[in-house]
Amino acid sequence: MTRIEFMQGNAASAEGALAAGCRFFGGYPITPSTEVAELMARKMPKLGGVFVQMEDEIASIAAVIGAAWTGKKAMTATSGPGFSLMLENIGFAIMTETPLVIVNVQRGGPSTGQPTMSAQGDMLQCRFGSHGDMAILALAPDSVQEMYDLTVKAFNLAERFRCPAFLMADEIIGHMRERIDVPDRVEVVDRKPFVPGRLPFEADDDRVPGFPTFGQGHHTHVTGLTHDARGYPVTTDPAMHDALVRRLVGKVEDARREIADYRVTNPDAEVVFICYGAPARTVRQLVADRPDDGIGVLRLRLVWPFPEHALAEFPNARAFVVPEQNLGQIAREVERHVRVPVIPVSKLGGELHTPDELARVYEEVRAR
Amino acid sequence: MRRELRLSGFGGQGIMLAAVVLGRAAVMYDHTYAVQTQVYGPEARGGASMAAVVIDDNPILYPKVTDPDLLVIMSQEGFEKYGANARPDALMLLDRGLVHSRPDCAYIEVPATDDARSVLKKVIVANIVMLGALVAATGVVSREAIERAVLDQVPKGTEDLNLRALRQGYVRGEEARR
């Protein structure tokens, strides 16, 4: 069963988080993500959870990591400037295998840029922004419904892989209100429990260790330094470091096919749009306006790890067109995997691509 | 059928609330689809504020309003920024006392702020008067839907005032249709 609501995207993300079992929110308000925190502040205490407004984004992500280690499902919400401040501790969360969710409602950057305007400029930052080799999970909603659904999914992926998961939203989807069908219940994944007698960072075949929750007597040592299965620093053993980083990356990247989440339209198409987030709405409009053209679409819901195998679903593709609210960040990723032209359609400044703009690009590419 | 509305006025008039109420009426009570967007800039606190609503019987793909067929304009600055270039076959409802210019498209003069002040004794409900006029003149949502959506969104204790404001707006909208 579902109930129909008329809801804002940011509110839907908060509702999805609560449905997924989130019981800790630590954050610092920033446009255009603030409504996530506002709703959490109202609702979290009534559910027995904790809402803390921290002094800045560095403290926010630190609090979220701490809460996660007490066994809570924990999240924060921010935008570019706050996300930049969080990068160091995002690396710490990756290294310590801390499950958490960060909602990044993207706005125009660099720096404080355009607080109230939409962008998708943090798509590579979330993937590569912290230092060292790493893997993360990143989802991109294109509707209020997906603000809800993909926040739930972000929690489930974070818990399963013990890895930060990012909801890479944008101002347009975060701020708009539209119809949403709120489910009565959602499928919830919980982190694998720690089995006493084993070592705290001893992984199973899936390369994910059971979680030794603080306060349960496991005496776990948690460090950002390269560590052994006990959790103690071992920083000069090349083989140990190699094995640890390959495990942290491999546990996510090797699941690429299994967890891939994308939508394919018109797989026989010669011209294929690749999209995610708000510009996907324009692409879908274009396809609906020209039903006889059979325009191909690959819409990514999970952007990282990138589903490179999905490109093979379009065997006749002569060109991939990638509209983004950045200067071609995912277009660059697509280029790594295909031999046909990849055409970025970059739009900066905060406004959404119009159907007419994409129609013009489509006509031009089709005529080549 | 897809209908695109743009609403503009000055910050504090309740332009955003009017847009949210309209979208809510369509989705929750007329069981259609709606998307509401708005300008989030500093204009929202003074200057020309703007909100937009798309209403459709079918799921809405492109969420933005680019060329509205309905406009609600409640300030002169709002007219200049968001109303002056209305397309020729659009319909504009404008606040008679606050907007001095007139568009090239069809328009309805609604004394929303005057009615709010003199009939309802609360200038703050001018936006609701305007919504009533819009619904009566265009049927973009049903009266039952707008009434229920207004009641969902307004503070407790103001329900009667807001319903009277809506009905005052209906009268103005009906006058315009005659």
Boltz contact constraints between the chains, C-beta under 6 A:
constraints:
  - contact:
      token1: [A, 6]
      token2: [B, 23]
      max_distance: 6.0
  - contact:
      token1: [A, 6]
      token2: [B, 24]
      max_distance: 6.0
  - contact:
      token1: [A, 6]
      token2: [B, 27]
      max_distance: 6.0
  - contact:
      token1: [A, 6]
      token2: [B, 28]
      max_distance: 6.0
  - contact:
      token1: [A, 116]
      token2: [B, 40]
      max_distance: 6.0
  - contact:
      token1: [A, 116]
      token2: [B, 41]
      max_distance: 6.0
  - contact:
      token1: [A, 176]
      token2: [B, 35]
      max_distance: 6.0
  - contact:
      token1: [A, 176]
      token2: [B, 37]
      max_distance: 6.0
  - contact:
      token1: [A, 176]
      token2: [B, 63]
      max_distance: 6.0
  - contact:
      token1: [A, 177]
      token2: [B, 23]
      max_distance: 6.0
  - contact:
      token1: [A, 177]
      token2: [B, 36]
      max_distance: 6.0
  - contact:
      token1: [A, 178]
      token2: [B, 35]
      max_distance: 6.0
  - contact:
      token1: [A, 179]
      token2: [B, 27]
      max_distance: 6.0
  - contact:
      token1: [A, 179]
      token2: [B, 33]
      max_distance: 6.0
  - contact:
      token1: [A, 281]
      token2: [B, 61]
      max_distance: 6.0
  - contact:
      token1: [A, 281]
      token2: [B, 62]
      max_distance: 6.0
  - contact:
      token1: [A, 281]
      token2: [B, 63]
      max_distance: 6.0
  - contact:
      token1: [A, 282]
      token2: [B, 62]
      max_distance: 6.0
  - contact:
      token1: [A, 284]
      token2: [B, 61]
      max_distance: 6.0
  - contact:
      token1: [A, 285]
      token2: [B, 61]
      max_distance: 6.0
  - contact:
      token1: [A, 285]
      token2: [B, 62]
      max_distance: 6.0
  - contact:
      token1: [A, 288]
      token2: [B, 61]
      max_distance: 6.0
  - contact:
      token1: [A, 352]
      token2: [B, 64]
      max_distance: 6.0
  - contact:
      token1: [A, 354]
      token2: [B, 66]
      max_distance: 6.0
  - contact:
      token1: [A, 355]
      token2: [B, 62]
      max_distance: 6.0
